[in-house]
Amino acid sequence: MGLGLRKLPDHFEEKYGYRPLLAESFSDPKLHEGTIYKAGNWTPLGFSKGFKRHKIEFYVDEESPKKYWV
């Protein structure tokens, strides 16, 4: 995961013409503690509100907040 994150800015710039300033990801604390994010030096910023994107309803409340990492 760390190697992919280090290569991301170069690949992104090659495809879109500019470098990203930030990467974000979410993890489900009910399934795991986010150890891979901790090992990759990601910073936890808190939790989402627990909604997921849905085609018809736009957002559906799953009542399952995810941990937000940058």
mmJSON file of the N, C-alpha and C atoms, coordinates in Angstrom:
{"data_MODEL":{"atom_site":{
"group_PDB":["ATOM","ATOM","ATOM","ATOM","ATOM","ATOM","ATOM","ATOM","ATOM","ATOM","ATOM","ATOM","ATOM","ATOM","ATOM","ATOM","ATOM","ATOM","ATOM","ATOM","ATOM","ATOM","ATOM","ATOM","ATOM","ATOM","ATOM","ATOM","ATOM","ATOM","ATOM","ATOM","ATOM","ATOM","ATOM","ATOM","ATOM","ATOM","ATOM","ATOM","ATOM","ATOM","ATOM","ATOM","ATOM","ATOM","ATOM","ATOM","ATOM","ATOM","ATOM","ATOM","ATOM","ATOM","ATOM","ATOM","ATOM","ATOM","ATOM","ATOM","ATOM","ATOM","ATOM","ATOM","ATOM","ATOM","ATOM","ATOM","ATOM","ATOM","ATOM","ATOM","ATOM","ATOM","ATOM","ATOM","ATOM","ATOM","ATOM","ATOM","ATOM","ATOM","ATOM","ATOM","ATOM","ATOM","ATOM","ATOM","ATOM","ATOM","ATOM","ATOM","ATOM","ATOM","ATOM","ATOM","ATOM","ATOM","ATOM","ATOM","ATOM","ATOM","ATOM","ATOM","ATOM","ATOM","ATOM","ATOM","ATOM","ATOM","ATOM","ATOM","ATOM","ATOM","ATOM","ATOM","ATOM","ATOM","ATOM","ATOM","ATOM","ATOM","ATOM","ATOM","ATOM","ATOM","ATOM","ATOM","ATOM","ATOM","ATOM","ATOM","ATOM","ATOM","ATOM","ATOM","ATOM","ATOM","ATOM","ATOM","ATOM","ATOM","ATOM","ATOM","ATOM","ATOM","ATOM","ATOM","ATOM","ATOM","ATOM","ATOM","ATOM","ATOM","ATOM","ATOM","ATOM","ATOM","ATOM","ATOM","ATOM","ATOM","ATOM","ATOM","ATOM","ATOM","ATOM","ATOM","ATOM","ATOM","ATOM","ATOM","ATOM","ATOM","ATOM","ATOM","ATOM","ATOM","ATOM","ATOM","ATOM","ATOM","ATOM","ATOM","ATOM","ATOM","ATOM","ATOM","ATOM","ATOM","ATOM","ATOM","ATOM","ATOM","ATOM","ATOM","ATOM","ATOM","ATOM","ATOM","ATOM","ATOM","ATOM","ATOM","ATOM","ATOM","ATOM","ATOM","ATOM","ATOM"],
"id":[1,2,3,4,5,6,7,8,9,10,11,12,13,14,15,16,17,18,19,20,21,22,23,24,25,26,27,28,29,30,31,32,33,34,35,36,37,38,39,40,41,42,43,44,45,46,47,48,49,50,51,52,53,54,55,56,57,58,59,60,61,62,63,64,65,66,67,68,69,70,71,72,73,74,75,76,77,78,79,80,81,82,83,84,85,86,87,88,89,90,91,92,93,94,95,96,97,98,99,100,101,102,103,104,105,106,107,108,109,110,111,112,113,114,115,116,117,118,119,120,121,122,123,124,125,126,127,128,129,130,131,132,133,134,135,136,137,138,139,140,141,142,143,144,145,146,147,148,149,150,151,152,153,154,155,156,157,158,159,160,161,162,163,164,165,166,167,168,169,170,171,172,173,174,175,176,177,178,179,180,181,182,183,184,185,186,187,188,189,190,191,192,193,194,195,196,197,198,199,200,201,202,203,204,205,206,207,208,209,210],
"type_symbol":["N","C","C","N","C","C","N","C","C","N","C","C","N","C","C","N","C","C","N","C","C","N","C","C","N","C","C","N","C","C","N","C","C","N","C","C","N","C","C","N","C","C","N","C","C","N","C","C","N","C","C","N","C","C","N","C","C","N","C","C","N","C","C","N","C","C","N","C","C","N","C","C","N","C","C","N","C","C","N","C","C","N","C","C","N","C","C","N","C","C","N","C","C","N","C","C","N","C","C","N","C","C","N","C","C","N","C","C","N","C","C","N","C","C","N","C","C","N","C","C","N","C","C","N","C","C","N","C","C","N","C","C","N","C","C","N","C","C","N","C","C","N","C","C","N","C","C","N","C","C","N","C","C","N","C","C","N","C","C","N","C","C","N","C","C","N","C","C","N","C","C","N","C","C","N","C","C","N","C","C","N","C","C","N","C","C","N","C","C","N","C","C","N","C","C","N","C","C","N","C","C","N","C","C","N","C","C","N","C","C"],
"label_atom_id":["N","CA","C","N","CA","C","N","CA","C","N","CA","C","N","CA","C","N","CA","C","N","CA","C","N","CA","C","N","CA","C","N","CA","C","N","CA","C","N","CA","C","N","CA","C","N","CA","C","N","CA","C","N","CA","C","N","CA","C","N","CA","C","N","CA","C","N","CA","C","N","CA","C","N","CA","C","N","CA","C","N","CA","C","N","CA","C","N","CA","C","N","CA","C","N","CA","C","N","CA","C","N","CA","C","N","CA","C","N","CA","C","N","CA","C","N","CA","C","N","CA","C","N","CA","C","N","CA","C","N","CA","C","N","CA","C","N","CA","C","N","CA","C","N","CA","C","N","CA","C","N","CA","C","N","CA","C","N","CA","C","N","CA","C","N","CA","C","N","CA","C","N","CA","C","N","CA","C","N","CA","C","N","CA","C","N","CA","C","N","CA","C","N","CA","C","N","CA","C","N","CA","C","N","CA","C","N","CA","C","N","CA","C","N","CA","C","N","CA","C","N","CA","C","N","CA","C","N","CA","C","N","CA","C","N","CA","C","N","CA","C","N","CA","C"],
"label_alt_id":[null,null,null,null,null,null,null,null,null,null,null,null,null,null,null,null,null,null,null,null,null,null,null,null,null,null,null,null,null,null,null,null,null,null,null,null,null,null,null,null,null,null,null,null,null,null,null,null,null,null,null,null,null,null,null,null,null,null,null,null,null,null,null,null,null,null,null,null,null,null,null,null,null,null,null,null,null,null,null,null,null,null,null,null,null,null,null,null,null,null,null,null,null,null,null,null,null,null,null,null,null,null,null,null,null,null,null,null,null,null,null,null,null,null,null,null,null,null,null,null,null,null,null,null,null,null,null,null,null,null,null,null,null,null,null,null,null,null,null,null,null,null,null,null,null,null,null,null,null,null,null,null,null,null,null,null,null,null,null,null,null,null,null,null,null,null,null,null,null,null,null,null,null,null,null,null,null,null,null,null,null,null,null,null,null,null,null,null,null,null,null,null,null,null,null,null,null,null,null,null,null,null,null,null,null,null,null,null,null,null],
"label_comp_id":["MET","MET","MET","GLY","GLY","GLY","LEU","LEU","LEU","GLY","GLY","GLY","LEU","LEU","LEU","ARG","ARG","ARG","LYS","LYS","LYS","LEU","LEU","LEU","PRO","PRO","PRO","ASP","ASP","ASP","HIS","HIS","HIS","PHE","PHE","PHE","GLU","GLU","GLU","GLU","GLU","GLU","LYS","LYS","LYS","TYR","TYR","TYR","GLY","GLY","GLY","TYR","TYR","TYR","ARG","ARG","ARG","PRO","PRO","PRO","LEU","LEU","LEU","LEU","LEU","LEU","ALA","ALA","ALA","GLU","GLU","GLU","SER","SER","SER","PHE","PHE","PHE","SER","SER","SER","ASP","ASP","ASP","PRO","PRO","PRO","LYS","LYS","LYS","LEU","LEU","LEU","HIS","HIS","HIS","GLU","GLU","GLU","GLY","GLY","GLY","THR","THR","THR","ILE","ILE","ILE","TYR","TYR","TYR","LYS","LYS","LYS","ALA","ALA","ALA","GLY","GLY","GLY","ASN","ASN","ASN","TRP","TRP","TRP","THR","THR","THR","PRO","PRO","PRO","LEU","LEU","LEU","GLY","GLY","GLY","PHE","PHE","PHE","SER","SER","SER","LYS","LYS","LYS","GLY","GLY","GLY","PHE","PHE","PHE","LYS","LYS","LYS","ARG","ARG","ARG","HIS","HIS","HIS","LYS","LYS","LYS","ILE","ILE","ILE","GLU","GLU","GLU","PHE","PHE","PHE","TYR","TYR","TYR","VAL","VAL","VAL","ASP","ASP","ASP","GLU","GLU","GLU","GLU","GLU","GLU","SER","SER","SER","PRO","PRO","PRO","LYS","LYS","LYS","LYS","LYS","LYS","TYR","TYR","TYR","TRP","TRP","TRP","VAL","VAL","VAL"],
"label_asym_id":["A","A","A","A","A","A","A","A","A","A","A","A","A","A","A","A","A","A","A","A","A","A","A","A","A","A","A","A","A","A","A","A","A","A","A","A","A","A","A","A","A","A","A","A","A","A","A","A","A","A","A","A","A","A","A","A","A","A","A","A","A","A","A","A","A","A","A","A","A","A","A","A","A","A","A","A","A","A","A","A","A","A","A","A","A","A","A","A","A","A","A","A","A","A","A","A","A","A","A","A","A","A","A","A","A","A","A","A","A","A","A","A","A","A","A","A","A","A","A","A","A","A","A","A","A","A","A","A","A","A","A","A","A","A","A","A","A","A","A","A","A","A","A","A","A","A","A","A","A","A","A","A","A","A","A","A","A","A","A","A","A","A","A","A","A","A","A","A","A","A","A","A","A","A","A","A","A","A","A","A","A","A","A","A","A","A","A","A","A","A","A","A","A","A","A","A","A","A","A","A","A","A","A","A","A","A","A","A","A","A"],
"label_entity_id":["1","1","1","1","1","1","1","1","1","1","1","1","1","1","1","1","1","1","1","1","1","1","1","1","1","1","1","1","1","1","1","1","1","1","1","1","1","1","1","1","1","1","1","1","1","1","1","1","1","1","1","1","1","1","1","1","1","1","1","1","1","1","1","1","1","1","1","1","1","1","1","1","1","1","1","1","1","1","1","1","1","1","1","1","1","1","1","1","1","1","1","1","1","1","1","1","1","1","1","1","1","1","1","1","1","1","1","1","1","1","1","1","1","1","1","1","1","1","1","1","1","1","1","1","1","1","1","1","1","1","1","1","1","1","1","1","1","1","1","1","1","1","1","1","1","1","1","1","1","1","1","1","1","1","1","1","1","1","1","1","1","1","1","1","1","1","1","1","1","1","1","1","1","1","1","1","1","1","1","1","1","1","1","1","1","1","1","1","1","1","1","1","1","1","1","1","1","1","1","1","1","1","1","1","1","1","1","1","1","1"],
"label_seq_id":[1,1,1,2,2,2,3,3,3,4,4,4,5,5,5,6,6,6,7,7,7,8,8,8,9,9,9,10,10,10,11,11,11,12,12,12,13,13,13,14,14,14,15,15,15,16,16,16,17,17,17,18,18,18,19,19,19,20,20,20,21,21,21,22,22,22,23,23,23,24,24,24,25,25,25,26,26,26,27,27,27,28,28,28,29,29,29,30,30,30,31,31,31,32,32,32,33,33,33,34,34,34,35,35,35,36,36,36,37,37,37,38,38,38,39,39,39,40,40,40,41,41,41,42,42,42,43,43,43,44,44,44,45,45,45,46,46,46,47,47,47,48,48,48,49,49,49,50,50,50,51,51,51,52,52,52,53,53,53,54,54,54,55,55,55,56,56,56,57,57,57,58,58,58,59,59,59,60,60,60,61,61,61,62,62,62,63,63,63,64,64,64,65,65,65,66,66,66,67,67,67,68,68,68,69,69,69,70,70,70],
"pdbx_PDB_ins_code":[null,null,null,null,null,null,null,null,null,null,null,null,null,null,null,null,null,null,null,null,null,null,null,null,null,null,null,null,null,null,null,null,null,null,null,null,null,null,null,null,null,null,null,null,null,null,null,null,null,null,null,null,null,null,null,null,null,null,null,null,null,null,null,null,null,null,null,null,null,null,null,null,null,null,null,null,null,null,null,null,null,null,null,null,null,null,null,null,null,null,null,null,null,null,null,null,null,null,null,null,null,null,null,null,null,null,null,null,null,null,null,null,null,null,null,null,null,null,null,null,null,null,null,null,null,null,null,null,null,null,null,null,null,null,null,null,null,null,null,null,null,null,null,null,null,null,null,null,null,null,null,null,null,null,null,null,null,null,null,null,null,null,null,null,null,null,null,null,null,null,null,null,null,null,null,null,null,null,null,null,null,null,null,null,null,null,null,null,null,null,null,null,null,null,null,null,null,null,null,null,null,null,null,null,null,null,null,null,null,null],
"Cartn_x":[0.826,0.0,0.876,1.971,2.866,3.502,3.931,4.543,3.539,2.326,1.287,1.016,0.999,0.757,1.91,3.136,4.294,4.296,3.8,3.772,2.555,1.545,0.289,0.48,1.246,1.365,1.927,2.936,3.512,2.512,1.831,0.858,-0.317,-0.769,-1.888,-1.507,-0.306,0.142,0.3,0.798,0.96,-0.391,-1.419,-2.734,-3.537,-3.5,-4.384,-3.679,-2.344,-1.62,-1.338,-1.686,-1.335,-1.203,-0.509,-0.248,-1.273,-1.78,-2.707,-1.962,-2.658,-2.07,-2.365,-3.396,-3.861,-4.509,-4.338,-5.046,-5.936,-7.113,-8.03,-8.521,-8.897,-9.435,-10.306,-11.104,-11.988,-11.786,-11.923,-11.874,-13.051,-13.488,-14.615,-14.07,-14.241,-13.699,-14.362,-15.51,-16.146,-15.401,-14.678,-13.985,-12.503,-11.853,-10.429,-10.064,-8.894,-8.481,-7.723,-7.487,-6.769,-5.263,-4.776,-3.342,-2.519,-3.01,-2.262,-2.128,-3.141,-3.064,-2.061,-2.083,-1.113,0.302,0.521,1.857,2.311,1.38,1.703,1.758,1.703,1.772,0.604,-0.568,-1.771,-2.205,-2.921,-3.402,-4.911,-5.405,-6.851,-7.431,-8.522,-9.134,-10.469,-10.973,-12.262,-13.103,-14.42,-15.344,-16.335,-16.781,-17.83,-19.156,-20.206,-21.525,-22.267,-21.693,-22.309,-23.213,-23.199,-24.018,-23.224,-23.915,-23.26,-23.975,-23.281,-23.837,-24.717,-25.895,-26.819,-27.401,-27.534,-28.001,-29.365,-30.328,-31.702,-31.944,-31.557,-31.83,-30.762,-29.697,-28.552,-27.687,-28.194,-27.463,-28.369,-27.841,-28.583,-27.836,-28.556,-27.941,-27.761,-26.524,-26.234,-25.96,-25.891,-25.598,-24.329,-23.344,-22.063,-20.937,-20.566,-19.511,-18.186,-17.493,-16.177,-15.097,-13.938,-12.812,-12.224,-11.956,-11.477,-9.979,-9.211,-7.753,-7.268,-6.234,-5.548,-4.061],
"Cartn_y":[-1.181,0.0,1.251,1.212,2.36,2.652,1.601,1.773,2.359,1.857,2.39,3.858,4.23,5.633,6.534,6.028,6.826,7.018,6.042,6.137,6.906,7.034,7.678,9.071,9.981,11.327,11.326,10.49,10.437,9.891,8.82,8.221,9.17,9.809,10.745,11.923,12.464,13.601,13.203,12.002,11.525,11.457,11.036,10.883,12.175,12.994,14.147,15.498,15.512,16.754,17.558,17.058,17.735,16.7,17.068,16.153,16.362,15.278,15.411,15.882,16.614,17.1,16.175,15.35,14.555,13.269,12.2,10.951,10.659,10.104,9.774,8.349,7.759,6.414,6.219,5.171,4.865,3.413,3.132,1.753,1.513,0.276,-0.092,-0.613,0.133,-0.297,-1.565,-1.944,-3.2,-4.415,-4.21,-5.314,-5.384,-4.212,-4.197,-2.862,-2.794,-1.594,-0.59,-0.904,0.015,-0.086,-1.249,-1.443,-1.115,-1.462,-1.176,0.335,1.107,2.563,3.119,2.59,3.023,2.724,1.543,1.154,2.015,2.493,3.341,4.819,5.163,6.555,7.417,6.821,7.592,8.244,9.347,10.069,9.9,9.391,9.3,10.671,11.043,12.351,12.26,11.07,10.929,9.901,10.083,9.11,9.785,9.013,9.487,9.481,9.934,9.954,8.632,7.704,6.386,6.219,7.176,7.081,6.429,5.776,5.271,5.824,5.895,6.409,5.339,5.738,4.807,5.468,4.711,5.264,5.941,5.243,5.737,6.736,6.368,7.19,8.258,8.245,9.139,8.807,8.965,8.54,7.698,6.621,5.722,5.639,5.831,5.765,4.315,3.861,2.492,2.396,3.55,3.596,2.823,2.942,2.269,3.22,4.138,5.107,4.425,4.98,4.479,5.435,4.899,5.712,6.396,7.673,8.499,8.711,8.353,8.453,9.355,10.147,10.934,10.706],
"Cartn_z":[0.0,0.0,0.0,0.753,0.802,-0.547,-1.238,-2.558,-3.548,-3.519,-4.406,-4.146,-2.879,-2.522,-2.967,-2.874,-3.319,-4.837,-5.576,-7.048,-7.561,-6.731,-7.135,-7.74,-7.115,-7.705,-9.128,-9.388,-10.739,-11.753,-11.404,-12.327,-12.57,-11.519,-11.636,-12.532,-12.314,-13.128,-14.589,-14.831,-16.208,-16.93,-16.209,-16.831,-16.88,-15.8,-15.695,-15.787,-15.756,-15.953,-14.687,-13.535,-12.276,-11.164,-10.101,-8.996,-7.875,-7.32,-6.19,-4.944,-4.093,-2.853,-1.678,-1.828,-0.708,-1.214,-0.471,-0.757,0.445,0.186,1.273,1.117,2.236,2.224,3.459,3.438,4.556,4.961,6.253,6.728,7.666,7.721,8.581,9.907,10.997,12.283,12.831,12.269,12.694,12.134,11.017,10.36,10.699,10.861,11.203,11.827,12.427,13.153,12.298,11.034,10.165,10.306,10.688,10.911,9.676,8.494,7.267,7.043,7.449,7.328,8.335,9.552,10.57,10.112,9.559,9.089,7.919,7.123,5.972,6.305,7.588,8.06,7.609,7.429,7.156,8.462,8.368,9.541,9.659,10.803,10.984,11.327,10.665,10.904,11.63,11.841,12.502,11.787,11.872,11.301,10.355,9.375,8.478,9.235,8.573,9.211,9.038,8.287,8.145,6.945,6.015,4.809,3.694,2.771,1.575,0.361,-0.746,-1.99,-2.624,-3.11,-3.73,-4.973,-6.054,-7.331,-7.228,-6.674,-6.678,-5.542,-4.336,-3.162,-2.927,-3.707,-3.616,-2.403,-1.176,0.012,0.891,1.411,2.282,3.609,4.706,6.03,6.437,6.5,6.905,8.399,9.071,10.494,10.823,9.945,10.129,9.752,10.65,10.338,10.02,9.052,8.645,9.139,9.433,9.851,8.614,8.72,7.6,7.746,6.714,6.721,5.589,5.855,4.808,4.909],
"occupancy":[1.0,1.0,1.0,1.0,1.0,1.0,1.0,1.0,1.0,1.0,1.0,1.0,1.0,1.0,1.0,1.0,1.0,1.0,1.0,1.0,1.0,1.0,1.0,1.0,1.0,1.0,1.0,1.0,1.0,1.0,1.0,1.0,1.0,1.0,1.0,1.0,1.0,1.0,1.0,1.0,1.0,1.0,1.0,1.0,1.0,1.0,1.0,1.0,1.0,1.0,1.0,1.0,1.0,1.0,1.0,1.0,1.0,1.0,1.0,1.0,1.0,1.0,1.0,1.0,1.0,1.0,1.0,1.0,1.0,1.0,1.0,1.0,1.0,1.0,1.0,1.0,1.0,1.0,1.0,1.0,1.0,1.0,1.0,1.0,1.0,1.0,1.0,1.0,1.0,1.0,1.0,1.0,1.0,1.0,1.0,1.0,1.0,1.0,1.0,1.0,1.0,1.0,1.0,1.0,1.0,1.0,1.0,1.0,1.0,1.0,1.0,1.0,1.0,1.0,1.0,1.0,1.0,1.0,1.0,1.0,1.0,1.0,1.0,1.0,1.0,1.0,1.0,1.0,1.0,1.0,1.0,1.0,1.0,1.0,1.0,1.0,1.0,1.0,1.0,1.0,1.0,1.0,1.0,1.0,1.0,1.0,1.0,1.0,1.0,1.0,1.0,1.0,1.0,1.0,1.0,1.0,1.0,1.0,1.0,1.0,1.0,1.0,1.0,1.0,1.0,1.0,1.0,1.0,1.0,1.0,1.0,1.0,1.0,1.0,1.0,1.0,1.0,1.0,1.0,1.0,1.0,1.0,1.0,1.0,1.0,1.0,1.0,1.0,1.0,1.0,1.0,1.0,1.0,1.0,1.0,1.0,1.0,1.0,1.0,1.0,1.0,1.0,1.0,1.0,1.0,1.0,1.0,1.0,1.0,1.0],
"B_iso_or_equiv":[0.0,0.0,0.0,0.0,0.0,0.0,0.0,0.0,0.0,0.0,0.0,0.0,0.0,0.0,0.0,0.0,0.0,0.0,0.0,0.0,0.0,0.0,0.0,0.0,0.0,0.0,0.0,0.0,0.0,0.0,0.0,0.0,0.0,0.0,0.0,0.0,0.0,0.0,0.0,0.0,0.0,0.0,0.0,0.0,0.0,0.0,0.0,0.0,0.0,0.0,0.0,0.0,0.0,0.0,0.0,0.0,0.0,0.0,0.0,0.0,0.0,0.0,0.0,0.0,0.0,0.0,0.0,0.0,0.0,0.0,0.0,0.0,0.0,0.0,0.0,0.0,0.0,0.0,0.0,0.0,0.0,0.0,0.0,0.0,0.0,0.0,0.0,0.0,0.0,0.0,0.0,0.0,0.0,0.0,0.0,0.0,0.0,0.0,0.0,0.0,0.0,0.0,0.0,0.0,0.0,0.0,0.0,0.0,0.0,0.0,0.0,0.0,0.0,0.0,0.0,0.0,0.0,0.0,0.0,0.0,0.0,0.0,0.0,0.0,0.0,0.0,0.0,0.0,0.0,0.0,0.0,0.0,0.0,0.0,0.0,0.0,0.0,0.0,0.0,0.0,0.0,0.0,0.0,0.0,0.0,0.0,0.0,0.0,0.0,0.0,0.0,0.0,0.0,0.0,0.0,0.0,0.0,0.0,0.0,0.0,0.0,0.0,0.0,0.0,0.0,0.0,0.0,0.0,0.0,0.0,0.0,0.0,0.0,0.0,0.0,0.0,0.0,0.0,0.0,0.0,0.0,0.0,0.0,0.0,0.0,0.0,0.0,0.0,0.0,0.0,0.0,0.0,0.0,0.0,0.0,0.0,0.0,0.0,0.0,0.0,0.0,0.0,0.0,0.0,0.0,0.0,0.0,0.0,0.0,0.0],
"pdbx_formal_charge":[null,null,null,null,null,null,null,null,null,null,null,null,null,null,null,null,null,null,null,null,null,null,null,null,null,null,null,null,null,null,null,null,null,null,null,null,null,null,null,null,null,null,null,null,null,null,null,null,null,null,null,null,null,null,null,null,null,null,null,null,null,null,null,null,null,null,null,null,null,null,null,null,null,null,null,null,null,null,null,null,null,null,null,null,null,null,null,null,null,null,null,null,null,null,null,null,null,null,null,null,null,null,null,null,null,null,null,null,null,null,null,null,null,null,null,null,null,null,null,null,null,null,null,null,null,null,null,null,null,null,null,null,null,null,null,null,null,null,null,null,null,null,null,null,null,null,null,null,null,null,null,null,null,null,null,null,null,null,null,null,null,null,null,null,null,null,null,null,null,null,null,null,null,null,null,null,null,null,null,null,null,null,null,null,null,null,null,null,null,null,null,null,null,null,null,null,null,null,null,null,null,null,null,null,null,null,null,null,null,null],
"auth_seq_id":[1,1,1,2,2,2,3,3,3,4,4,4,5,5,5,6,6,6,7,7,7,8,8,8,9,9,9,10,10,10,11,11,11,12,12,12,13,13,13,14,14,14,15,15,15,16,16,16,17,17,17,18,18,18,19,19,19,20,20,20,21,21,21,22,22,22,23,23,23,24,24,24,25,25,25,26,26,26,27,27,27,28,28,28,29,29,29,30,30,30,31,31,31,32,32,32,33,33,33,34,34,34,35,35,35,36,36,36,37,37,37,38,38,38,39,39,39,40,40,40,41,41,41,42,42,42,43,43,43,44,44,44,45,45,45,46,46,46,47,47,47,48,48,48,49,49,49,50,50,50,51,51,51,52,52,52,53,53,53,54,54,54,55,55,55,56,56,56,57,57,57,58,58,58,59,59,59,60,60,60,61,61,61,62,62,62,63,63,63,64,64,64,65,65,65,66,66,66,67,67,67,68,68,68,69,69,69,70,70,70],
"auth_comp_id":["MET","MET","MET","GLY","GLY","GLY","LEU","LEU","LEU","GLY","GLY","GLY","LEU","LEU","LEU","ARG","ARG","ARG","LYS","LYS","LYS","LEU","LEU","LEU","PRO","PRO","PRO","ASP","ASP","ASP","HIS","HIS","HIS","PHE","PHE","PHE","GLU","GLU","GLU","GLU","GLU","GLU","LYS","LYS","LYS","TYR","TYR","TYR","GLY","GLY","GLY","TYR","TYR","TYR","ARG","ARG","ARG","PRO","PRO","PRO","LEU","LEU","LEU","LEU","LEU","LEU","ALA","ALA","ALA","GLU","GLU","GLU","SER","SER","SER","PHE","PHE","PHE","SER","SER","SER","ASP","ASP","ASP","PRO","PRO","PRO","LYS","LYS","LYS","LEU","LEU","LEU","HIS","HIS","HIS","GLU","GLU","GLU","GLY","GLY","GLY","THR","THR","THR","ILE","ILE","ILE","TYR","TYR","TYR","LYS","LYS","LYS","ALA","ALA","ALA","GLY","GLY","GLY","ASN","ASN","ASN","TRP","TRP","TRP","THR","THR","THR","PRO","PRO","PRO","LEU","LEU","LEU","GLY","GLY","GLY","PHE","PHE","PHE","SER","SER","SER","LYS","LYS","LYS","GLY","GLY","GLY","PHE","PHE","PHE","LYS","LYS","LYS","ARG","ARG","ARG","HIS","HIS","HIS","LYS","LYS","LYS","ILE","ILE","ILE","GLU","GLU","GLU","PHE","PHE","PHE","TYR","TYR","TYR","VAL","VAL","VAL","ASP","ASP","ASP","GLU","GLU","GLU","GLU","GLU","GLU","SER","SER","SER","PRO","PRO","PRO","LYS","LYS","LYS","LYS","LYS","LYS","TYR","TYR","TYR","TRP","TRP","TRP","VAL","VAL","VAL"],
"auth_asym_id":["A","A","A","A","A","A","A","A","A","A","A","A","A","A","A","A","A","A","A","A","A","A","A","A","A","A","A","A","A","A","A","A","A","A","A","A","A","A","A","A","A","A","A","A","A","A","A","A","A","A","A","A","A","A","A","A","A","A","A","A","A","A","A","A","A","A","A","A","A","A","A","A","A","A","A","A","A","A","A","A","A","A","A","A","A","A","A","A","A","A","A","A","A","A","A","A","A","A","A","A","A","A","A","A","A","A","A","A","A","A","A","A","A","A","A","A","A","A","A","A","A","A","A","A","A","A","A","A","A","A","A","A","A","A","A","A","A","A","A","A","A","A","A","A","A","A","A","A","A","A","A","A","A","A","A","A","A","A","A","A","A","A","A","A","A","A","A","A","A","A","A","A","A","A","A","A","A","A","A","A","A","A","A","A","A","A","A","A","A","A","A","A","A","A","A","A","A","A","A","A","A","A","A","A","A","A","A","A","A","A"],
"auth_atom_id":["N","CA","C","N","CA","C","N","CA","C","N","CA","C","N","CA","C","N","CA","C","N","CA","C","N","CA","C","N","CA","C","N","CA","C","N","CA","C","N","CA","C","N","CA","C","N","CA","C","N","CA","C","N","CA","C","N","CA","C","N","CA","C","N","CA","C","N","CA","C","N","CA","C","N","CA","C","N","CA","C","N","CA","C","N","CA","C","N","CA","C","N","CA","C","N","CA","C","N","CA","C","N","CA","C","N","CA","C","N","CA","C","N","CA","C","N","CA","C","N","CA","C","N","CA","C","N","CA","C","N","CA","C","N","CA","C","N","CA","C","N","CA","C","N","CA","C","N","CA","C","N","CA","C","N","CA","C","N","CA","C","N","CA","C","N","CA","C","N","CA","C","N","CA","C","N","CA","C","N","CA","C","N","CA","C","N","CA","C","N","CA","C","N","CA","C","N","CA","C","N","CA","C","N","CA","C","N","CA","C","N","CA","C","N","CA","C","N","CA","C","N","CA","C","N","CA","C","N","CA","C","N","CA","C","N","CA","C","N","CA","C","N","CA","C"],
"pdbx_PDB_model_num":[1,1,1,1,1,1,1,1,1,1,1,1,1,1,1,1,1,1,1,1,1,1,1,1,1,1,1,1,1,1,1,1,1,1,1,1,1,1,1,1,1,1,1,1,1,1,1,1,1,1,1,1,1,1,1,1,1,1,1,1,1,1,1,1,1,1,1,1,1,1,1,1,1,1,1,1,1,1,1,1,1,1,1,1,1,1,1,1,1,1,1,1,1,1,1,1,1,1,1,1,1,1,1,1,1,1,1,1,1,1,1,1,1,1,1,1,1,1,1,1,1,1,1,1,1,1,1,1,1,1,1,1,1,1,1,1,1,1,1,1,1,1,1,1,1,1,1,1,1,1,1,1,1,1,1,1,1,1,1,1,1,1,1,1,1,1,1,1,1,1,1,1,1,1,1,1,1,1,1,1,1,1,1,1,1,1,1,1,1,1,1,1,1,1,1,1,1,1,1,1,1,1,1,1,1,1,1,1,1,1]
}}}
